[in-house]
Amino acid sequence: MSVAGLGSPGANLPGAAGPVIAQVGAIRVTSSAVWTPAGVFALRGSEWTVTDQWATERRRPGWAVVLAIVAFPVLPGFSLLFLRVRRTVVRGAVVVAVRNGPYQYAERIPVADQAAALAVHHRIRYARSLAAL
């Protein structure tokens, strides 16, 4: 793997290969290196940033539409109340960026809920602790 115009960042890393001890998306962390699709660079001194991006929207559930259609011939006025039912849908992503010197890689990881985002934050906290050693 190499970064265009920069050669192979991991070529001069002794012992860069090893078991993966942490992984976030396509970013893999070994005891001495960070492996990304853009290349390999040293773990020591790497800087990790995490950004949450959330969007909420209100949607009409499918069951409410079906009930409104089915109940309309029997109770026309009451069945229209089913169309007022809304639910909040939360969609989000966590953007993880890692850099060390001139090398940088960022990845957007989609998450379905707050627990999944928290799991990504825990992995990054662990990678930061390894980078500080």
ChimeraX attribute file (.defattr): number of C-alpha atoms within 10 A of each C-alpha:
attribute: neighborCount
match mode: 1-to-1
recipient: residues
	/A:1	14
	/A:2	15
	/A:3	14
	/A:4	9
	/A:5	6
	/A:6	10
	/A:7	11
	/A:8	15
	/A:9	17
	/A:10	19
	/A:11	13
	/A:12	11
	/A:13	13
	/A:14	10
	/A:15	11
	/A:16	20
	/A:17	16
	/A:18	11
	/A:19	10
	/A:20	14
	/A:21	12
	/A:22	16
	/A:23	16
	/A:24	16
	/A:25	12
	/A:26	13
	/A:27	20
	/A:28	18
	/A:29	25
	/A:30	20
	/A:31	19
	/A:32	19
	/A:33	23
	/A:34	27
	/A:35	23
	/A:36	20
	/A:37	12
	/A:38	17
	/A:39	20
	/A:40	25
	/A:41	25
	/A:42	24
	/A:43	24
	/A:44	17
	/A:45	14
	/A:46	20
	/A:47	16
	/A:48	18
	/A:49	14
	/A:50	17
	/A:51	13
	/A:52	15
	/A:53	14
	/A:54	15
	/A:55	9
	/A:56	10
	/A:57	10
	/A:58	11
	/A:59	11
	/A:60	14
	/A:61	14
	/A:62	9
	/A:63	12
	/A:64	18
	/A:65	17
	/A:66	14
	/A:67	15
	/A:68	20
	/A:69	16
	/A:70	13
	/A:71	16
	/A:72	14
	/A:73	10
	/A:74	10
	/A:75	11
	/A:76	13
	/A:77	12
	/A:78	12
	/A:79	20
	/A:80	17
	/A:81	12
	/A:82	19
	/A:83	18
	/A:84	11
	/A:85	14
	/A:86	13
	/A:87	10
	/A:88	11
	/A:89	12
	/A:90	14
	/A:91	15
	/A:92	19
	/A:93	19
	/A:94	20
	/A:95	16
	/A:96	21
	/A:97	17
	/A:98	21
	/A:99	18
	/A:100	16
	/A:101	10
	/A:102	8
	/A:103	16
	/A:104	17
	/A:105	16
	/A:106	17
	/A:107	17
	/A:108	17
	/A:109	17
	/A:110	16
	/A:111	20
	/A:112	13
	/A:113	14
	/A:114	13
	/A:115	10
	/A:116	16
	/A:117	19
	/A:118	13
	/A:119	13
	/A:120	20
	/A:121	19
	/A:122	12
	/A:123	14
	/A:124	21
	/A:125	15
	/A:126	13
	/A:127	25
	/A:128	19
	/A:129	11
	/A:130	19
	/A:131	20
	/A:132	11
	/A:133	9
